Amino acid sequence: MDKSCARGCSHRTGVAVRRSSSAVPMDFQPSILRDGSPMESLEKQLLCPICLEMFSKPVVILPCQHNLCRKCANDIFQAANPYWQSRGSSIISGGRFRCPTCRHEVLLDRHGVYGLQRNLLVENIIDIYKQEFSSRPLKKGEHPMCKEHEDERINIYCVTCEVPTCSMCKVFGAHKDCEVAPLQSIFQGQKSELNNCISMLVAGNDRIQTIISQLEDSCRSTEENSEAAKQELCARFDAFAALLEEKKTELLGRITREQEDKTGFVQGLIHKYKEQLEKSSRLVETAIQAMEETGGAAFLMNAKQLIKTIVEASKGGRLEKIEQGYENMDAFTVSLEHLADAVRALDFEPDEEDEFFEEVEEDTGDTEPERVVAAPQ
């Protein structure tokens, strides 16, 4: 590949990355191309967050604009939805999983991950990158070299010591008596194992997030139900207080009417006694004036009639009297002790489920101590 073509590919690659950063975010920063090798920086942008390798076709784009290999997306989807079923080629249920990059929840229809849109832009960038990468000469620093044999590349894996090494170490070095295996086979095996671990971890995180969401929903429901229960309790107590107030008003009215009847009767007697007292006082004054008369004839002319008037007044002046204890109001005493006991005994009604379990314990003769629930104060 000539230099002009390489420059053209590099130019096209830079343009594609910049466009993808606006349309398909991959956590890409334009300044990263100025730090170190542009191709190395570009390679970091093309790594799948699940398998940690370059995206393999087809590449799917999530609603949150992050990208995944379709195979990796299907792995985490299957891990998050273990009971997802398909009937032949027809999917009968959708599912959901969370983006491993931003944790955004992705809802899928009955087509599963095959219903996600392919990101053709990223696939084209990967093709350009691979074409450019294959045309570059291999640099010494791009492949791990053996520490014991600096000119030897690490190309085999020591199964006994579980470390990668070089052929010289196997023939003449520390691993000559060890069992070795091709580096690629161990690489693929451990990559696959790590990928499974990541899928398990992502699925576990999704389950934990689901539990957290359920607990948060339960907390909100508890607060809402508690508020509703408080309002209902306040309404019931307010109604009970209104009933007590109404009854109190009724009883106070009866006491007031009795008071008015008794005081009215007593006030009438007082008025009659005052009239009698006034008449009697006038007779006393008349009698005293008659006693002051010195002439016998003049005195006798009025004395007999005056005496008769006084005697009649004393006989007819006997007025009605009130009985002893007439002012007593003990008949209007109300005992509220039984109501006070009933109020103190107020408690919440047990749930039907609790009553069922209590009946079962009584039938089975369970000796386990009963659960004690403290009544609210």
C-alpha positions in Angstrom: 0.0 0.0 0.0 1.6 3.4 -1.0 2.0 6.4 1.1 -0.8 8.4 -0.6 -3.2 5.6 0.0 -2.1 5.3 3.6 -2.6 9.0 4.1 -6.0 8.7 2.4 -7.1 5.9 4.7 -5.8 7.7 7.7 -7.7 10.8 6.7 -10.8 8.8 6.1 -10.4 7.1 9.5 -10.1 10.4 11.3 -13.2 11.7 9.6 -15.2 8.6 10.4 -14.2 8.7 14.1 -15.1 12.4 14.4 -18.5 11.7 12.8 -19.1 8.7 15.0 -18.4 10.8 18.1 -21.3 13.0 17.2 -23.8 10.3 16.0 -22.6 7.2 17.8 -20.8 8.1 21.1 -18.0 5.6 21.9 -16.4 7.7 24.8 -14.2 9.1 22.0 -12.2 12.4 22.5 -10.6 14.1 19.5 -7.6 15.1 21.6 -6.7 11.5 22.1 -5.4 11.2 18.6 -2.7 13.8 19.5 -1.5 11.7 22.4 0.7 8.9 21.2 0.0 6.8 18.1 -3.3 7.7 16.3 -3.9 4.1 15.4 -3.4 2.9 19.0 -5.8 5.5 20.2 -8.3 4.5 17.6 -8.0 0.9 18.6 -9.0 1.8 22.1 -12.2 3.3 20.8 -13.0 0.2 18.9 -12.9 -2.2 21.8 -16.0 -4.0 22.9 -16.6 -3.4 26.7 -17.7 -7.1 27.1 -15.1 -9.2 25.3 -12.4 -6.4 25.5 -11.5 -7.1 21.9 -12.1 -5.2 18.7 -15.8 -5.2 17.7 -16.7 -8.2 15.7 -19.4 -7.9 13.0 -22.2 -7.4 13.2 -21.9 -4.4 15.6 -25.2 -3.3 17.2 -26.0 0.1 18.6 -28.0 0.4 21.8 -30.7 3.1 22.4 -28.1 4.8 24.7 -25.8 5.1 21.6 -23.2 2.7 23.0 -22.0 -0.2 20.8 -21.6 -3.9 21.4 -20.8 -7.0 19.3 -24.0 -8.7 18.6 -22.7 -11.9 20.1 -21.7 -10.1 23.3 -25.0 -8.4 23.4 -26.7 -11.7 23.1 -24.6 -13.2 25.8 -25.5 -10.6 28.4 -29.1 -10.7 27.2 -29.2 -14.4 27.7 -27.6 -14.1 31.2 -30.0 -11.4 32.3 -33.0 -13.3 30.9 -32.4 -17.0 31.7 -36.0 -17.9 31.0 -36.2 -16.1 27.6 -37.7 -18.5 25.2 -38.0 -19.0 21.5 -40.3 -21.2 19.6 -38.5 -22.3 16.4 -37.6 -19.1 14.6 -40.4 -17.1 16.2 -39.6 -15.4 19.5 -42.6 -15.4 21.8 -41.3 -13.0 24.5 -39.1 -9.9 24.7 -36.6 -9.1 27.5 -34.3 -6.5 28.9 -30.7 -6.0 30.0 -28.5 -3.1 31.0 -25.8 -1.4 28.9 -22.4 -2.4 30.4 -21.1 1.1 29.8 -23.8 3.4 31.2 -26.1 0.9 32.9 -29.0 2.2 30.9 -31.9 -0.4 30.7 -32.4 -1.7 27.2 -35.8 -3.0 26.4 -36.0 -5.5 23.6 -39.0 -6.7 21.5 -39.8 -10.3 20.5 -36.8 -10.3 18.1 -34.3 -10.0 21.0 -30.9 -8.6 20.1 -31.6 -9.2 16.4 -34.0 -6.3 16.6 -31.2 -3.9 17.5 -30.0 -1.7 14.6 -26.5 -2.4 13.2 -23.9 0.3 13.4 -22.6 0.2 9.8 -20.4 3.3 10.5 -18.4 1.5 13.2 -18.2 -1.6 11.0 -16.7 0.5 8.2 -14.2 2.1 10.6 -13.1 -1.4 11.7 -12.6 -2.5 8.1 -10.5 0.6 7.4 -8.5 0.1 10.6 -7.8 -3.5 9.9 -6.7 -2.7 6.4 -4.4 0.1 7.7 -3.0 -2.2 10.5 -2.2 -5.1 8.2 -0.2 -2.8 5.9 2.1 -1.5 8.7 5.4 -3.3 9.5 5.5 -5.0 12.8 7.4 -3.0 15.5 9.5 -4.7 18.2 7.7 -2.9 21.0 4.2 -4.0 19.8 4.6 -7.6 20.9 5.7 -8.7 24.4 9.3 -9.9 24.4 10.9 -12.4 26.8 12.8 -10.8 29.7 15.4 -13.6 29.7 15.9 -13.6 25.9 15.3 -10.0 24.7 15.3 -10.9 21.1 12.7 -13.6 21.5 9.0 -13.0 21.3 6.7 -14.6 23.8 5.0 -17.2 21.7 4.1 -20.2 24.0 2.4 -20.8 27.3 3.9 -22.8 30.2 1.0 -24.8 31.5 3.0 -26.0 34.6 4.0 -22.5 35.8 0.9 -20.8 34.2 2.9 -18.0 32.6 3.6 -17.1 29.0 7.2 -17.6 27.8 9.3 -18.0 24.7 10.7 -21.0 22.8 14.2 -20.4 24.1 13.0 -20.7 27.7 11.4 -24.0 26.8 14.5 -25.4 25.1 17.3 -24.0 27.2 15.7 -22.0 30.0 13.7 -22.3 33.2 10.8 -24.0 31.5 12.6 -26.8 29.7 11.0 -29.5 31.9 7.6 -27.9 31.9 4.5 -28.7 29.9 3.8 -26.0 27.3 0.9 -25.2 25.0 0.3 -22.9 22.0 -0.2 -19.4 23.1 -3.3 -18.9 21.0 -5.2 -21.9 22.4 -4.6 -20.7 26.0 -5.4 -17.1 24.9 -8.7 -18.1 23.4 -9.6 -20.3 26.4 -8.8 -17.7 29.0 -10.5 -15.0 26.9 -13.6 -17.2 26.7 -13.5 -17.8 30.5 -13.0 -14.1 31.2 -15.9 -13.3 28.9 -18.1 -15.8 30.7 -17.1 -14.2 34.0 -17.9 -10.8 32.7 -21.3 -12.1 31.5 -22.0 -13.6 34.9 -20.9 -10.4 36.7 -23.1 -8.3 34.4 -26.0 -10.6 34.9 -25.4 -10.5 38.7 -25.3 -6.7 38.6 -28.5 -6.6 36.7 -30.2 -8.9 39.3 -28.9 -6.7 42.1 -30.1 -3.6 40.3 -33.5 -5.3 39.9 -33.6 -6.1 43.6 -32.6 -2.5 44.4 -35.4 -1.2 42.2 -37.9 -3.6 43.9 -36.7 -2.4 47.3 -37.0 1.2 46.3 -40.5 0.6 45.0 -41.3 -1.2 48.3 -40.0 1.7 50.3 -42.1 4.2 48.3 -45.2 2.0 48.6 -44.6 1.7 52.3 -44.4 5.5 52.7 -47.5 6.0 50.6 -49.5 3.3 52.5 -48.3 4.7 55.8 -49.4 8.1 54.9 -52.8 6.8 53.8 -53.2 4.8 57.0 -52.3 7.9 59.1 -54.9 10.0 57.2 -57.6 7.3 57.7 -56.7 7.0 61.4 -56.9 10.8 61.9 -60.3 10.8 60.1 -61.7 8.1 62.3 -60.5 9.8 65.5 -61.8 13.2 64.3 -65.2 11.6 63.6 -65.1 9.9 67.1 -64.2 13.3 68.7 -67.0 15.0 66.8 -69.5 12.3 68.1 -68.2 12.9 71.7 -68.6 16.7 71.2 -72.1 16.2 69.9 -73.1 14.0 72.9 -71.5 16.5 75.3 -73.5 19.3 73.8 -76.7 17.3 74.1 -76.0 16.5 77.8 -75.0 20.0 78.7 -78.3 21.2 77.1 -80.3 18.9 79.4 -78.4 20.2 82.4 -79.1 23.8 81.3 -82.8 23.1 80.9 -83.0 21.5 84.3 -81.2 24.4 85.8 -83.5 26.9 84.2 -86.6 25.0 85.4 -85.4 24.9 89.0 -84.1 28.4 89.2 -87.3 29.7 87.5 -89.4 27.9 90.1 -87.3 29.2 93.0 -87.4 32.8 91.5 -91.2 32.6 91.4 -91.3 31.6 95.1 -88.9 34.4 96.0 -91.3 36.9 94.2 -94.3 35.5 96.1 -92.5 35.6 99.5 -91.4 39.2 98.8 -95.1 40.2 98.1 -96.2 38.6 101.3 -93.4 40.2 103.2 -94.4 43.6 101.8 -98.0 43.1 102.9 -96.9 41.9 106.3 -94.7 44.9 106.7 -97.5 47.3 105.9 -99.8 45.5 108.5 -97.0 45.8 111.0 -96.7 49.5 110.4 -100.6 49.9 110.6 -100.6 47.9 113.9 -97.8 50.1 115.4 -99.7 53.2 114.5 -102.8 51.8 116.1 -100.8 51.0 119.2 -99.8 54.6 119.4 -103.5 55.7 119.7 -104.1 57.0 123.3 -107.8 57.4 123.1 -109.7 54.2 124.0 -112.7 54.9 121.8 -110.6 55.7 118.7 -108.4 52.6 119.3 -111.4 50.3 119.7 -113.0 51.5 116.6 -110.2 50.1 114.4 -108.6 47.5 116.6 -111.0 44.6 116.1 -110.9 44.8 112.3 -107.1 45.2 112.3 -106.7 42.1 114.5 -109.0 40.2 112.2 -106.9 41.3 109.1 -103.7 40.2 110.8 -105.1 36.8 111.8 -106.4 36.2 108.3 -103.1 37.3 106.8 -101.1 34.9 109.0 -103.4 32.0 108.1 -103.4 32.6 104.3 -99.8 33.5 104.1 -98.4 30.0 104.0 -96.6 29.6 100.7 -95.1 26.6 98.9 -91.6 25.5 100.0 -88.9 23.6 98.2 -87.9 20.2 99.3 -84.6 19.5 101.0 -81.9 18.8 98.3 -83.9 20.5 95.7 -80.8 22.2 94.4 -78.9 18.9 94.0 -77.8 18.0 90.4 -76.4 14.5 91.1 -78.8 12.9 88.7 -76.8 14.4 85.8 -73.6 12.6 86.6 -72.1 10.5 83.7 -69.6 7.7 84.1 -67.0 7.5 81.3 -64.7 4.9 82.9 -65.9 2.2 80.5 -65.4 4.4 77.5 -61.9 5.3 78.8 -61.1 1.6 79.1 -62.4 1.0 75.6 -60.2 3.8 74.3 -57.2 2.5 76.1 -57.9 -1.0 74.6 -58.0 0.4 71.0 -55.6 -1.3 68.7 -55.1 -2.2 65.1 -57.1 -5.1 63.7 -54.9 -8.1 62.8 -54.6 -9.1 59.2 -56.6 -12.1 58.0 -53.3 -13.8 57.1 -52.0 -13.4 60.7 -55.3 -14.8 62.0 -54.9 -17.8 59.7 -51.4 -18.5 60.9 -52.5 -18.2 64.5 -55.3 -20.7 63.9 -52.9 -23.1 62.2 -50.5 -22.9 65.2 -53.3 -23.7 67.6 -54.4 -26.7 65.5 -50.9 -28.1 65.2 -50.0 -27.4 68.9 -46.9 -25.5 67.9 -44.9 -24.6 71.0 -42.9 -21.9 69.3 -43.2 -18.6 71.2 -45.7 -16.2 69.6 -44.5 -13.1 67.9 -45.3 -10.1 70.1 -46.1 -6.9 68.3 -46.1 -3.8 70.5 -49.2 -1.7 70.3 -48.6 1.8 69.2 -48.6 4.3 72.0 
